[in-house]
Amino acid sequence: MTNWQTQALTIPANHPSAAGHFPGNPIIAGALLLDAALDAMGVTGGAVIRGAKFLRPVRPGTALELRWQPAGEKLLRFEYLAAGELAASGTVALA
């Protein structure tokens, strides 16, 4: 199996989305995590999120490790780890 490529990522504690998602108990929206993953993996143009699971809340300011690897022809599998625990995972189909 191919080795994982990795990138450290932190959504800043003062990110604008944190104020509204959710007031007094902010978590990072799944859409923001997906967008950051696509950007880090260099996905441009057409791509389809084939599946995504959010396994635990990610708080603003949490240090994350994003890792990804090929999962077949034109497929990428990605995972977010927070403090060594799986926080989210998914598969992206490339155009």
C-alpha positions in Angstrom: 0.0 0.0 0.0 1.2 3.5 -0.8 2.5 5.6 2.1 0.4 8.4 3.4 1.2 12.0 2.4 0.7 14.3 5.3 0.2 18.0 6.2 -0.3 19.7 9.5 -3.3 21.9 9.7 -4.9 24.2 12.3 -8.1 26.1 11.7 -7.5 29.3 13.7 -9.4 29.8 16.9 -10.6 33.2 15.5 -11.8 31.8 12.2 -15.0 33.6 11.2 -17.1 30.4 10.9 -16.4 29.5 14.6 -18.7 32.3 15.9 -21.8 30.9 14.2 -21.1 27.2 14.4 -22.1 27.0 17.3 -22.2 30.1 19.5 -20.7 29.4 22.9 -19.6 25.9 21.8 -17.7 26.3 18.5 -16.8 23.4 16.2 -15.3 23.5 12.8 -17.9 22.8 10.1 -17.4 19.7 8.1 -17.6 21.7 4.8 -14.6 23.7 6.0 -12.6 20.5 6.8 -13.5 19.1 3.3 -12.5 22.3 1.6 -9.1 22.4 3.4 -8.5 18.7 2.6 -9.2 19.3 -1.2 -6.9 22.3 -1.1 -4.1 20.5 0.7 -4.3 17.5 -1.6 -4.0 19.8 -4.6 -7.5 18.9 -6.0 -8.5 21.4 -8.6 -11.3 21.3 -11.2 -14.0 18.7 -10.9 -14.0 16.4 -8.0 -16.7 14.5 -6.1 -16.7 13.7 -2.4 -17.7 10.1 -2.6 -18.1 9.8 1.2 -17.2 11.5 4.4 -17.5 10.6 8.0 -17.1 13.1 10.9 -16.3 11.0 14.0 -15.6 13.6 16.6 -16.0 17.4 16.9 -13.0 19.5 15.9 -12.6 22.7 17.9 -11.1 25.8 16.5 -7.4 26.0 17.2 -7.0 22.1 17.3 -3.8 20.9 15.7 -4.8 18.4 13.0 -2.8 16.0 10.8 -4.4 15.6 7.4 -3.1 12.5 5.6 -4.1 11.1 2.2 -3.2 8.4 -0.3 -4.4 6.9 -3.6 -7.4 4.5 -3.1 -7.7 3.4 -6.7 -7.7 4.9 -10.1 -8.7 8.6 -9.7 -9.6 8.1 -6.0 -8.0 9.6 -2.9 -8.7 8.5 0.6 -8.1 11.1 3.4 -8.1 11.2 7.1 -7.9 13.9 9.8 -6.2 13.0 13.0 -6.5 15.1 16.2 -4.3 14.2 19.1 -3.6 10.9 17.3 -7.4 10.0 17.1 -9.3 9.8 13.9 -11.6 12.8 13.6 -12.8 12.5 10.0 -12.3 10.5 6.9 -13.5 10.3 3.4 -12.9 9.5 -0.3 -12.6 11.9 -3.2 -13.1 10.9 -6.9 -11.0 13.0 -9.2 -12.3 14.2 -12.6 
